[in-house]
């Protein structure tokens, strides 16, 4: 795979991580009543959001790719 294609997949996985994080935060705040499970889902959501942010920083600051 070319470097540009690899960066595209990294960016798409970051978008998927953000979607999972938003869905998990919604579930933990409004649907889950158990305190321990609520904390676990919320912590996982924040891990997904932080990793998505780091991946996006990597994609943006790694610069353009050449042919």
PyMOL commands that place a pseudoatom at each C-alpha (Angstrom):
pseudoatom trace, name=CA, resn=UNK, resi=1, chain=A, elem=C, hetatm=0, pos=[0.000, 0.000, 0.000]
pseudoatom trace, name=CA, resn=UNK, resi=2, chain=A, elem=C, hetatm=0, pos=[1.106, 3.518, -0.663]
pseudoatom trace, name=CA, resn=UNK, resi=3, chain=A, elem=C, hetatm=0, pos=[1.765, 5.954, 2.199]
pseudoatom trace, name=CA, resn=UNK, resi=4, chain=A, elem=C, hetatm=0, pos=[-1.222, 8.059, 1.151]
pseudoatom trace, name=CA, resn=UNK, resi=5, chain=A, elem=C, hetatm=0, pos=[-3.531, 5.052, 1.343]
pseudoatom trace, name=CA, resn=UNK, resi=6, chain=A, elem=C, hetatm=0, pos=[-2.174, 4.110, 4.752]
pseudoatom trace, name=CA, resn=UNK, resi=7, chain=A, elem=C, hetatm=0, pos=[-2.826, 7.649, 6.002]
pseudoatom trace, name=CA, resn=UNK, resi=8, chain=A, elem=C, hetatm=0, pos=[-6.354, 7.452, 4.619]
pseudoatom trace, name=CA, resn=UNK, resi=9, chain=A, elem=C, hetatm=0, pos=[-7.062, 4.262, 6.585]
pseudoatom trace, name=CA, resn=UNK, resi=10, chain=A, elem=C, hetatm=0, pos=[-5.586, 5.820, 9.727]
pseudoatom trace, name=CA, resn=UNK, resi=11, chain=A, elem=C, hetatm=0, pos=[-7.851, 8.851, 9.304]
pseudoatom trace, name=CA, resn=UNK, resi=12, chain=A, elem=C, hetatm=0, pos=[-10.909, 6.650, 8.719]
pseudoatom trace, name=CA, resn=UNK, resi=13, chain=A, elem=C, hetatm=0, pos=[-10.123, 4.593, 11.811]
pseudoatom trace, name=CA, resn=UNK, resi=14, chain=A, elem=C, hetatm=0, pos=[-9.846, 7.823, 13.780]
pseudoatom trace, name=CA, resn=UNK, resi=15, chain=A, elem=C, hetatm=0, pos=[-13.308, 8.855, 12.577]
pseudoatom trace, name=CA, resn=UNK, resi=16, chain=A, elem=C, hetatm=0, pos=[-14.642, 5.438, 13.608]
pseudoatom trace, name=CA, resn=UNK, resi=17, chain=A, elem=C, hetatm=0, pos=[-13.035, 5.838, 17.050]
pseudoatom trace, name=CA, resn=UNK, resi=18, chain=A, elem=C, hetatm=0, pos=[-14.771, 9.211, 17.444]
pseudoatom trace, name=CA, resn=UNK, resi=19, chain=A, elem=C, hetatm=0, pos=[-18.116, 7.672, 16.502]
pseudoatom trace, name=CA, resn=UNK, resi=20, chain=A, elem=C, hetatm=0, pos=[-17.621, 4.853, 19.022]
pseudoatom trace, name=CA, resn=UNK, resi=21, chain=A, elem=C, hetatm=0, pos=[-16.666, 7.402, 21.688]
pseudoatom trace, name=CA, resn=UNK, resi=22, chain=A, elem=C, hetatm=0, pos=[-19.772, 9.529, 21.109]
pseudoatom trace, name=CA, resn=UNK, resi=23, chain=A, elem=C, hetatm=0, pos=[-22.022, 6.465, 21.157]
pseudoatom trace, name=CA, resn=UNK, resi=24, chain=A, elem=C, hetatm=0, pos=[-20.385, 5.181, 24.344]
pseudoatom trace, name=CA, resn=UNK, resi=25, chain=A, elem=C, hetatm=0, pos=[-20.723, 8.529, 26.126]
pseudoatom trace, name=CA, resn=UNK, resi=26, chain=A, elem=C, hetatm=0, pos=[-24.401, 8.657, 25.162]
pseudoatom trace, name=CA, resn=UNK, resi=27, chain=A, elem=C, hetatm=0, pos=[-24.954, 5.132, 26.493]
pseudoatom trace, name=CA, resn=UNK, resi=28, chain=A, elem=C, hetatm=0, pos=[-23.090, 5.796, 29.721]
pseudoatom trace, name=CA, resn=UNK, resi=29, chain=A, elem=C, hetatm=0, pos=[-24.931, 9.039, 30.466]
pseudoatom trace, name=CA, resn=UNK, resi=30, chain=A, elem=C, hetatm=0, pos=[-28.496, 8.205, 29.486]
pseudoatom trace, name=CA, resn=UNK, resi=31, chain=A, elem=C, hetatm=0, pos=[-29.015, 4.442, 29.208]
pseudoatom trace, name=CA, resn=UNK, resi=32, chain=A, elem=C, hetatm=0, pos=[-26.801, 2.621, 31.707]
pseudoatom trace, name=CA, resn=UNK, resi=33, chain=A, elem=C, hetatm=0, pos=[-27.899, 2.750, 35.356]
pseudoatom trace, name=CA, resn=UNK, resi=34, chain=A, elem=C, hetatm=0, pos=[-25.235, 0.491, 36.919]
pseudoatom trace, name=CA, resn=UNK, resi=35, chain=A, elem=C, hetatm=0, pos=[-22.450, 2.647, 38.388]
pseudoatom trace, name=CA, resn=UNK, resi=36, chain=A, elem=C, hetatm=0, pos=[-19.527, 0.316, 37.695]
pseudoatom trace, name=CA, resn=UNK, resi=37, chain=A, elem=C, hetatm=0, pos=[-20.581, -0.444, 34.126]
pseudoatom trace, name=CA, resn=UNK, resi=38, chain=A, elem=C, hetatm=0, pos=[-21.252, 3.256, 33.567]
pseudoatom trace, name=CA, resn=UNK, resi=39, chain=A, elem=C, hetatm=0, pos=[-17.695, 4.087, 34.643]
pseudoatom trace, name=CA, resn=UNK, resi=40, chain=A, elem=C, hetatm=0, pos=[-16.151, 1.361, 32.455]
pseudoatom trace, name=CA, resn=UNK, resi=41, chain=A, elem=C, hetatm=0, pos=[-18.067, 2.442, 29.346]
pseudoatom trace, name=CA, resn=UNK, resi=42, chain=A, elem=C, hetatm=0, pos=[-17.264, 6.090, 29.993]
pseudoatom trace, name=CA, resn=UNK, resi=43, chain=A, elem=C, hetatm=0, pos=[-13.560, 5.360, 30.523]
pseudoatom trace, name=CA, resn=UNK, resi=44, chain=A, elem=C, hetatm=0, pos=[-13.449, 3.341, 27.297]
pseudoatom trace, name=CA, resn=UNK, resi=45, chain=A, elem=C, hetatm=0, pos=[-15.103, 6.230, 25.476]
pseudoatom trace, name=CA, resn=UNK, resi=46, chain=A, elem=C, hetatm=0, pos=[-12.473, 8.665, 26.675]
pseudoatom trace, name=CA, resn=UNK, resi=47, chain=A, elem=C, hetatm=0, pos=[-9.702, 6.250, 25.654]
pseudoatom trace, name=CA, resn=UNK, resi=48, chain=A, elem=C, hetatm=0, pos=[-11.237, 6.055, 22.172]
pseudoatom trace, name=CA, resn=UNK, resi=49, chain=A, elem=C, hetatm=0, pos=[-11.499, 9.851, 21.960]
pseudoatom trace, name=CA, resn=UNK, resi=50, chain=A, elem=C, hetatm=0, pos=[-7.902, 10.413, 23.059]
pseudoatom trace, name=CA, resn=UNK, resi=51, chain=A, elem=C, hetatm=0, pos=[-6.583, 7.809, 20.621]
pseudoatom trace, name=CA, resn=UNK, resi=52, chain=A, elem=C, hetatm=0, pos=[-8.664, 9.335, 17.816]
pseudoatom trace, name=CA, resn=UNK, resi=53, chain=A, elem=C, hetatm=0, pos=[-7.191, 12.735, 18.580]
pseudoatom trace, name=CA, resn=UNK, resi=54, chain=A, elem=C, hetatm=0, pos=[-3.651, 11.385, 18.572]
pseudoatom trace, name=CA, resn=UNK, resi=55, chain=A, elem=C, hetatm=0, pos=[-4.229, 9.626, 15.261]
pseudoatom trace, name=CA, resn=UNK, resi=56, chain=A, elem=C, hetatm=0, pos=[-5.609, 12.810, 13.718]
pseudoatom trace, name=CA, resn=UNK, resi=57, chain=A, elem=C, hetatm=0, pos=[-2.600, 14.786, 14.975]
pseudoatom trace, name=CA, resn=UNK, resi=58, chain=A, elem=C, hetatm=0, pos=[-0.357, 12.187, 13.341]
pseudoatom trace, name=CA, resn=UNK, resi=59, chain=A, elem=C, hetatm=0, pos=[-2.190, 12.427, 10.031]
pseudoatom trace, name=CA, resn=UNK, resi=60, chain=A, elem=C, hetatm=0, pos=[-2.261, 16.221, 9.977]
pseudoatom trace, name=CA, resn=UNK, resi=61, chain=A, elem=C, hetatm=0, pos=[1.317, 16.858, 11.051]
pseudoatom trace, name=CA, resn=UNK, resi=62, chain=A, elem=C, hetatm=0, pos=[2.981, 14.084, 9.056]
pseudoatom trace, name=CA, resn=UNK, resi=63, chain=A, elem=C, hetatm=0, pos=[2.613, 16.263, 5.987]
pseudoatom trace, name=CA, resn=UNK, resi=64, chain=A, elem=C, hetatm=0, pos=[1.701, 15.503, 2.402]
pseudoatom trace, name=CA, resn=UNK, resi=65, chain=A, elem=C, hetatm=0, pos=[2.844, 12.335, 0.718]
pseudoatom trace, name=CA, resn=UNK, resi=66, chain=A, elem=C, hetatm=0, pos=[4.645, 12.196, -2.585]
pseudoatom trace, name=CA, resn=UNK, resi=67, chain=A, elem=C, hetatm=0, pos=[3.948, 9.754, -5.391]
for i in range(1, 67): cmd.bond("trace and resi %d" % i, "trace and resi %d" % (i + 1))
show_as sticks, trace
zoom trace
